[in-house]
Amino acid sequence: MTTLAHSSFEDAFHAFLARGELRYPCCRACGAVLGFEARCCPRGHAGVAWEPASGDATLVSWTVYRQPYDAGFAVPCVVGEVRPDEGPALAAGIDPAGGSLQAGQRLRLRAPAATRLFFEPLG
């Protein structure tokens, strides 16, 4: 278990991605899974631990950008809200792999590239 100070919360998330790891925050004291925007346990405990995520997730919602909003993304670009099996939802790129997408569809994380997450449909 890797434990980091609250002040390095966002930097830690991106540092793990840069190493090819998706991790999620949880309370070091009680183990409660925290949202990615959280900085501390809602029960008042101090300390955040970062646990490895499986990379499996469920698609909640998505949108297709037809105008580039960032030079690093080619259009059309699919961005969605995904809920990793471990709990905290996050926004990520979705590679529909030529198929259609559906809410509730199972996804798997492609190897993270730098600080960008892309998921693709399972199966």
Disulfide bonds with the S-S distance in Angstrom:
none
